[in-house]
Amino acid sequence: DVQLVESGGGSVEAGGSLKLSCRVSGYTYRDYCAGWFRQAPGKSREGLAARDSHGRTSYAESVKGRFTISQDNAKSTLYLQMNNLKPEDSAMYYCAADRSRFCRTTIRDLGLMPGESTFTSWGQGTQVTVS
């Protein structure tokens, strides 16, 4: 079974940084793409960053230059480094993964963030609060 487990959320002051982690099991790192999403109360889920199996990345405009997605293949762990955090970044953060070619080509060929419906496996979320 595919499992994604996030960690690293917490409370931070505006301007601070956090690094989220997502341990991925059930996939080999070569055959999936992965991404980070967030959802604030009363709002729809928002895609933030995604990465294909070759390390190509795509970002939402709202987080470009502040957030960085990366992966440690040896640890099967996806990361989201978040800098210069703002109160509007407060949300539940989720990692997601998918094995489809569509997911990988959306990142590689179009340079776009795949949509929420592209991802079939999701973590339980980790809360980030910025004050």
C-alpha positions in Angstrom: 0.0 0.0 0.0 1.1 3.6 -0.7 1.4 5.7 2.4 2.4 9.3 2.8 3.1 10.7 6.3 3.7 14.4 6.8 5.5 16.1 9.7 7.2 19.4 10.5 4.2 21.6 10.9 3.9 24.0 13.8 3.5 27.6 14.8 5.9 30.3 13.7 6.0 34.1 13.6 5.6 36.0 10.4 8.9 36.1 8.5 10.0 32.8 9.9 10.7 29.4 8.2 9.5 25.9 8.5 10.5 22.7 6.7 7.8 20.1 6.1 8.6 16.4 5.5 6.6 13.7 3.8 7.7 10.1 4.1 6.6 8.1 1.1 6.3 4.4 1.1 4.9 2.0 -1.6 6.5 3.8 -4.5 10.0 3.6 -5.8 11.3 7.1 -6.3 11.7 6.7 -10.1 8.1 6.2 -10.9 6.1 8.8 -9.3 5.6 12.6 -9.1 4.8 14.3 -5.8 3.4 17.6 -4.7 2.4 19.8 -1.8 -1.0 21.3 -1.3 -2.6 23.4 1.5 -6.1 24.1 2.6 -7.2 26.9 4.9 -10.6 26.9 6.7 -13.4 27.8 4.3 -11.1 27.7 1.3 -10.5 25.2 -1.5 -7.3 23.1 -1.6 -4.4 25.0 -3.3 -1.6 23.4 -5.1 1.8 24.8 -4.1 4.7 22.8 -5.6 5.3 19.6 -7.4 8.3 17.5 -8.5 8.7 14.7 -11.0 10.9 11.7 -10.6 13.8 13.4 -12.4 13.8 16.4 -10.1 12.0 18.8 -12.3 9.8 21.1 -10.3 6.9 23.5 -10.8 5.4 26.1 -8.4 2.3 28.1 -7.9 2.9 31.8 -8.4 1.8 32.5 -4.8 4.8 30.7 -3.4 7.5 31.1 -6.0 10.7 32.4 -4.5 9.6 31.5 -0.9 8.9 27.8 -1.0 11.2 25.0 -2.3 10.3 21.4 -3.0 13.0 18.8 -2.7 13.4 15.1 -2.2 15.9 12.7 -0.5 15.6 9.5 -2.5 17.6 7.5 -0.1 15.1 8.4 2.7 12.0 8.3 0.4 11.2 11.7 1.8 9.7 14.7 0.2 10.4 18.2 1.7 8.9 21.6 1.5 11.1 24.4 2.7 9.0 27.5 3.5 10.7 30.8 4.0 9.4 34.3 4.8 6.1 32.9 6.0 3.1 35.1 6.2 -0.1 34.8 8.2 -2.0 33.9 5.0 0.2 30.8 4.7 -1.6 29.4 7.7 -3.3 26.2 6.6 -3.3 22.4 6.8 -0.5 21.2 4.5 -0.8 17.9 2.6 1.6 16.0 0.4 0.4 13.9 -2.5 1.8 11.5 -5.0 0.8 9.8 -8.2 2.3 7.3 -10.6 0.6 8.6 -13.8 2.5 9.7 -16.9 0.1 12.7 -17.0 1.4 13.9 -13.7 5.0 13.6 -14.7 4.5 15.2 -18.1 2.5 18.1 -16.7 5.6 19.1 -14.7 8.3 18.1 -17.2 6.7 19.3 -20.5 4.3 22.1 -19.4 6.1 23.3 -16.3 2.8 23.4 -14.5 1.6 22.4 -11.1 -0.7 19.3 -11.6 -4.2 19.8 -10.2 -5.6 18.2 -7.1 -7.5 15.6 -9.1 -4.3 14.3 -10.6 -3.0 12.9 -7.4 -4.3 9.6 -6.1 -2.4 9.2 -2.8 -2.6 11.7 0.0 -1.1 12.2 3.5 -3.1 13.1 6.5 -1.8 16.7 6.7 0.2 18.8 9.0 -0.9 22.1 10.4 1.0 25.3 9.9 0.1 28.5 11.8 1.8 31.8 11.1 1.1 34.7 13.5 
